[in-house]
Amino acid sequence: MARNAQLLIRAGYVHKTMAGVYSYLPLDLKVLENIKQIVREEMDKVDSQELVMSTLQRKELWQETGRWSDELVDVWFKSKLQDGTDIGFGWTHEEPIVDLLRNYLKSYKDLPISVYQFQNKLRNELRAKSGIMRGREFVMKDMYSIHDSKESLDNYYNSVIEAYKRCYDRFGIGDETYVTFASGGAFTKVLMTMSFRRFAMLVRIIFICIVVKISLLIKKFWTRQSRSSASIVVS
């Protein structure tokens, strides 16, 4: 069991239901609600509106993008209704939010628009690990915005980064939070929190890797030069 889960269980914050699934106890719920309120206040400042989308998802919607396929997305929880209709349990909400908004957006004049939610996500992870950090059921705050230009998108994206920074400052861990890149798109970044010691260690590791790489390149270069010189002497 991950260390964070051990400590949270011992302190009475969470109860482990099964691997990757935790129940939030009263003490933890108070903490979560306080965190949500801070996030709400900062999202309001960037003109985002809160909603809650359904957990149950239509198969046909996800087939439009090809992401219903288990070969493409391997974390689906799927089931059937009593009438045999295939349904999925939301692991993310990109497709649902597009389906929702295209029923209400009628003109470019309606843009930009931004919405967010706090909702349980369900992911059929092959191996649930890292305690509450990566589970099969967890609360996610996800945000979506639509714009009429790349400039509008970029400006809003940067304003949201600043909003998240303010959140971490209010959480009391702003000095230990850094903006880094993550997979997910051409402009995707993520805010990562770590201790200064771990950050310094990471910097040292990266520096060592760079030095080793440069050393290998120099060695390779001089090896080629030596071979070239030797061939000239022989000829």
C-alpha positions as CSV (number, residue, x, y, z in Angstrom):
1,M,0.0,0.0,0.0
2,A,1.3,3.5,-0.9
3,R,2.6,5.6,1.9
4,N,0.1,8.4,1.4
5,A,-2.8,5.9,1.8
6,Q,-1.3,4.4,4.9
7,L,-1.0,7.7,6.6
8,L,-4.5,8.9,5.5
9,I,-6.0,5.6,6.8
10,R,-4.1,5.8,10.1
11,A,-5.2,9.4,10.6
12,G,-8.9,8.6,9.9
13,Y,-9.2,10.5,6.7
14,V,-10.1,7.7,4.3
15,H,-11.3,4.1,4.3
16,K,-9.9,1.7,1.7
17,T,-12.8,-0.1,0.1
18,M,-10.7,-2.1,-2.3
19,A,-7.6,-1.6,-4.4
20,G,-7.8,1.8,-6.0
21,V,-11.1,2.7,-4.3
22,Y,-11.3,4.8,-1.1
23,S,-14.2,6.3,0.9
24,Y,-13.8,9.8,2.2
25,L,-14.5,10.0,5.9
26,P,-15.9,13.1,7.6
27,L,-12.5,14.7,8.4
28,D,-11.3,14.2,4.8
29,L,-14.6,15.4,3.4
30,K,-14.1,18.7,5.2
31,V,-10.7,19.1,3.7
32,L,-12.0,18.3,0.2
33,E,-14.8,20.8,0.5
34,N,-12.4,23.5,1.6
35,I,-10.2,22.7,-1.4
36,K,-13.2,22.8,-3.7
37,Q,-14.3,26.2,-2.4
38,I,-10.9,27.7,-3.0
39,V,-10.8,26.3,-6.5
40,R,-14.4,27.6,-7.2
41,E,-13.5,31.1,-6.1
42,E,-10.4,31.2,-8.4
43,M,-12.3,29.7,-11.3
44,D,-15.0,32.3,-10.9
45,K,-12.3,35.0,-11.3
46,V,-11.5,33.7,-14.8
47,D,-15.2,33.6,-15.7
48,S,-15.7,29.8,-15.7
49,Q,-19.0,28.3,-14.7
50,E,-19.6,25.1,-12.6
51,L,-21.7,22.3,-13.8
52,V,-22.0,18.5,-13.2
53,M,-22.2,16.1,-16.1
54,S,-23.5,12.5,-16.0
55,T,-21.3,9.6,-15.2
56,L,-23.2,7.3,-17.5
57,Q,-22.1,7.7,-21.1
58,R,-23.7,6.8,-24.5
59,K,-21.7,4.4,-26.6
60,E,-22.7,6.3,-29.8
61,L,-21.1,9.5,-28.6
62,W,-17.7,7.9,-28.0
63,Q,-17.9,6.0,-31.3
64,E,-17.8,9.4,-33.1
65,T,-14.2,9.9,-32.0
66,G,-13.2,6.2,-31.9
67,R,-12.5,6.3,-28.2
68,W,-15.1,3.6,-27.4
69,S,-12.6,1.0,-28.6
70,D,-10.9,-0.9,-25.8
71,E,-7.8,-1.1,-28.0
72,L,-7.6,2.7,-28.0
73,V,-8.8,3.3,-24.5
74,D,-8.1,0.5,-22.0
75,V,-9.5,2.0,-18.9
76,W,-13.2,1.8,-19.7
77,F,-15.8,0.4,-17.2
78,K,-18.6,-0.7,-19.4
79,S,-22.0,-2.3,-18.8
80,K,-25.5,-2.8,-20.4
81,L,-28.9,-1.5,-19.4
82,Q,-31.7,-4.0,-19.0
83,D,-32.8,-3.4,-22.6
84,G,-29.3,-4.3,-23.8
85,T,-28.1,-0.8,-24.5
86,D,-24.3,-0.4,-24.1
87,I,-23.1,2.3,-21.7
88,G,-19.8,3.4,-20.3
89,F,-18.9,5.0,-17.0
90,G,-17.2,8.3,-17.4
91,W,-13.4,8.2,-17.2
92,T,-13.2,11.7,-18.8
93,H,-15.6,14.1,-20.3
94,E,-14.2,15.7,-23.5
95,E,-16.8,14.1,-25.7
96,P,-19.7,14.7,-23.4
97,I,-18.9,18.4,-23.0
98,V,-18.7,18.9,-26.8
99,D,-22.0,17.1,-27.2
100,L,-23.6,19.3,-24.5
101,L,-22.3,22.6,-25.7
102,R,-23.1,22.1,-29.4
103,N,-26.8,22.0,-28.3
104,Y,-26.5,25.5,-26.8
105,L,-23.9,27.4,-28.8
106,K,-25.5,28.9,-31.8
107,S,-23.0,31.6,-32.9
108,Y,-19.4,32.7,-32.5
109,K,-20.8,35.5,-30.5
110,D,-21.5,33.0,-27.7
111,L,-17.7,32.4,-27.4
112,P,-15.6,32.2,-25.4
113,I,-17.2,29.9,-22.9
114,S,-15.6,27.9,-20.0
115,V,-17.1,25.3,-17.7
116,Y,-15.8,23.0,-15.0
117,Q,-16.9,20.3,-12.6
118,F,-16.0,18.3,-9.6
119,Q,-17.0,14.7,-10.3
120,N,-16.1,11.1,-9.6
121,K,-14.2,9.5,-12.5
122,L,-14.1,5.7,-13.0
123,R,-11.0,4.1,-14.6
124,N,-10.4,0.4,-15.0
125,E,-6.7,0.7,-14.2
126,L,-4.8,-2.6,-14.7
127,R,-2.8,-1.8,-11.6
128,A,-4.1,0.8,-9.1
129,K,-1.1,2.3,-7.4
130,S,0.1,5.4,-5.6
131,G,-2.7,5.3,-3.1
132,I,-5.3,8.0,-3.7
133,M,-3.1,9.5,-6.4
134,R,-4.0,7.0,-9.0
135,G,-7.2,5.0,-8.3
136,R,-10.1,3.3,-10.0
137,E,-12.5,5.8,-8.6
138,F,-11.5,9.3,-7.7
139,V,-12.7,12.9,-7.6
140,M,-11.4,15.1,-10.5
141,K,-11.8,18.7,-11.2
142,D,-11.9,19.1,-15.0
143,M,-12.3,22.2,-17.0
144,Y,-13.2,22.8,-20.6
145,S,-13.3,26.0,-22.7
146,I,-14.2,26.8,-26.3
147,H,-12.8,29.8,-28.2
148,D,-13.2,31.5,-31.6
149,S,-9.4,32.0,-32.1
150,K,-6.1,30.6,-31.1
151,E,-5.1,33.9,-29.5
152,S,-8.2,33.8,-27.3
153,L,-7.4,30.2,-26.3
154,D,-3.8,30.9,-25.5
155,N,-4.7,34.0,-23.4
156,Y,-7.3,32.1,-21.5
157,Y,-5.0,29.1,-21.0
158,N,-2.4,31.4,-19.4
159,S,-5.0,33.0,-17.2
160,V,-6.1,29.6,-15.9
161,I,-2.5,28.7,-15.1
162,E,-2.3,31.8,-13.0
163,A,-5.6,30.8,-11.3
164,Y,-4.2,27.4,-10.4
165,K,-1.1,29.0,-9.0
166,R,-3.2,31.1,-6.8
167,C,-5.0,28.0,-5.6
168,Y,-1.7,26.3,-4.6
169,D,-0.7,29.5,-2.9
170,R,-3.9,29.4,-0.9
171,F,-3.3,25.7,-0.1
172,G,0.0,26.7,1.4
173,I,2.2,24.8,-1.0
174,G,2.8,27.5,-3.7
175,D,6.5,27.6,-3.0
176,E,6.8,23.9,-3.8
177,T,4.7,23.9,-6.9
178,Y,6.2,24.2,-10.4
179,V,4.8,24.4,-13.9
180,T,6.0,21.5,-16.1
181,F,5.0,19.8,-19.3
182,A,2.8,16.7,-19.6
183,S,1.4,14.5,-22.3
184,G,-2.0,15.5,-23.7
185,G,-1.6,18.0,-26.4
186,A,0.5,20.6,-28.1
187,F,0.1,23.1,-25.3
188,T,-0.5,20.9,-22.3
189,K,1.3,21.8,-19.1
190,V,0.6,20.6,-15.5
191,L,1.3,22.1,-12.1
192,M,3.4,19.7,-10.0
193,T,4.1,19.9,-6.3
194,M,7.1,18.4,-4.8
195,S,9.5,19.1,-1.9
196,F,12.5,21.3,-2.5
197,R,14.8,18.4,-1.8
198,R,13.1,16.2,-4.4
199,F,13.2,19.1,-6.9
200,A,16.9,19.7,-6.3
201,M,17.5,15.9,-6.7
202,L,15.6,15.9,-10.0
203,V,17.6,18.9,-11.2
204,R,20.9,17.1,-10.3
205,I,19.8,14.0,-12.1
206,I,18.9,15.9,-15.2
207,F,22.2,17.8,-15.1
208,I,24.1,14.5,-14.7
209,C,22.2,13.0,-17.7
210,I,23.1,16.0,-19.8
211,V,26.8,15.9,-18.9
212,V,26.9,12.1,-19.6
213,K,25.2,12.7,-23.0
214,I,27.6,15.5,-23.9
215,S,30.6,13.3,-22.9
216,L,29.4,10.5,-25.1
217,L,28.9,12.8,-28.0
218,I,32.4,14.2,-27.6
219,K,33.9,10.7,-27.3
220,K,32.0,9.7,-30.5
221,F,33.2,12.8,-32.3
222,W,36.9,12.2,-31.4
223,T,36.7,8.6,-32.2
224,R,35.5,9.5,-35.7
225,Q,38.3,12.1,-36.0
226,S,40.9,9.6,-34.9
227,R,39.7,7.0,-37.5
228,S,39.7,9.7,-40.2
229,S,43.2,10.7,-39.3
230,A,44.4,7.1,-39.3
231,S,43.0,6.5,-42.7
232,I,44.7,9.5,-44.1
233,V,48.1,8.4,-42.7
234,V,47.7,4.9,-44.1
235,S,46.7,6.1,-47.6
